[in-house]
Amino acid sequence: MQATYSIHNHCEHMLIILRLNEFFPHSPNPRSFLKSEVTADIHTDRDFKRHTESLDQAEKEGNLIYRAESDSTTRRMGISLVKQQESSTGALVENEIFGPVLPIIAVKVGSDSSRRPCGLTLLGYR
């Protein structure tokens, strides 16, 4: 599957995508998520389907920032990015903190959300 881009006028998102593509270029490059020895496959077909369905839903809702390449036969998937609201709840925000589908949440500096600990935090200022 070819990578899909959805631009939301956020320079930060584009910078993240450029870095992902720099470190993990698309297949057939040996550093691709689909080929690299430093990346792992998704544990089960059921888990792969769940990730794919969450990306399909995000795309349908207009929240897909970046959809990485994936291969259902090997259950490998690159890092995909989904835009979430600061007040978002649900499986993607609560369960998928280690990827390959990562929620991107814009948080106002000084809000209660910016004080909560997170598994991965990328700070940027506008």
C-alpha positions in Angstrom: 0.0 0.0 0.0 1.3 3.4 -0.9 1.6 6.1 1.7 -1.2 8.7 1.8 -0.8 12.3 2.8 -3.5 14.6 4.2 -2.3 18.2 4.8 -3.9 20.2 7.6 -1.9 23.5 7.1 0.4 22.5 10.0 4.1 22.9 9.3 4.9 20.7 12.3 3.0 17.8 10.8 5.0 18.1 7.5 8.3 18.2 9.4 7.4 15.0 11.2 6.4 13.3 7.9 9.7 14.4 6.2 11.7 13.0 9.1 9.8 9.7 9.1 10.4 9.4 5.4 14.1 10.3 5.9 14.7 7.6 8.5 12.3 5.1 7.1 12.1 5.5 3.3 9.5 3.6 1.4 9.9 0.0 0.2 11.9 -1.4 -1.6 14.5 0.5 0.4 16.0 -1.9 3.0 15.4 0.8 5.7 11.7 0.8 5.0 9.4 -0.2 7.9 8.4 -3.2 5.7 12.0 -4.4 5.3 14.0 -3.1 8.2 15.4 -5.5 10.8 14.9 -2.9 13.5 11.1 -2.8 13.2 8.7 -5.6 14.1 5.6 -7.0 12.7 2.2 -6.5 14.3 1.4 -9.4 16.7 -1.8 -10.9 15.1 -3.9 -10.5 12.0 -6.7 -9.2 14.3 -4.4 -6.4 15.6 -3.3 -5.5 12.1 -7.0 -5.3 11.0 -7.8 -3.1 14.1 -5.0 -0.7 13.2 -6.1 -0.6 9.5 -9.7 0.1 10.5 -8.7 2.9 12.9 -6.8 4.5 10.0 -9.7 4.1 7.6 -12.0 5.7 10.2 -9.6 8.6 10.7 -9.4 9.1 7.0 -13.2 9.1 6.7 -13.4 11.7 9.4 -10.7 13.9 7.9 -8.3 13.4 10.7 -5.6 11.3 8.9 -2.4 13.3 8.8 -0.2 10.6 7.4 -0.8 7.0 6.4 2.4 4.9 6.2 2.9 2.0 3.9 1.7 -1.4 5.2 1.7 -5.0 4.1 -1.0 -7.3 5.4 0.8 -10.5 4.4 3.7 -9.7 6.7 1.6 -7.7 9.2 4.1 -4.8 9.0 3.0 -1.2 9.1 5.0 2.1 9.3 4.1 4.9 11.7 0.9 6.7 10.8 -0.3 9.9 12.3 -3.9 10.8 13.3 -5.1 14.3 14.4 -7.0 14.2 17.7 -8.7 17.0 19.7 -7.3 18.0 23.1 -10.4 16.5 24.8 -10.3 13.3 22.7 -10.9 9.9 24.4 -11.2 6.5 22.9 -9.1 3.5 21.9 -6.6 5.4 19.8 -5.7 7.9 22.5 -5.9 5.5 25.4 -4.5 2.3 24.0 -2.2 3.0 21.0 0.6 5.0 22.7 3.3 2.8 21.3 2.2 2.9 17.6 2.2 2.2 14.8 -0.8 4.6 14.8 0.1 7.7 16.8 -2.4 10.4 17.8 -1.2 14.0 17.4 -2.9 16.2 19.9 -2.5 20.0 19.8 -2.5 21.3 23.4 -2.6 24.9 24.5 0.3 25.7 26.7 -0.8 26.1 30.3 -4.0 23.9 29.9 -4.7 21.0 32.2 -3.8 18.6 29.3 -0.3 20.0 28.9 0.4 19.0 32.5 -0.6 15.4 32.2 2.3 12.9 31.7 2.4 11.3 28.2 4.3 8.4 26.7 5.7 10.5 23.9 5.6 14.3 23.8 6.7 16.5 20.9 6.7 20.2 21.8 6.4 22.9 19.2 5.6 26.6 19.5 3.8 28.8 17.0 
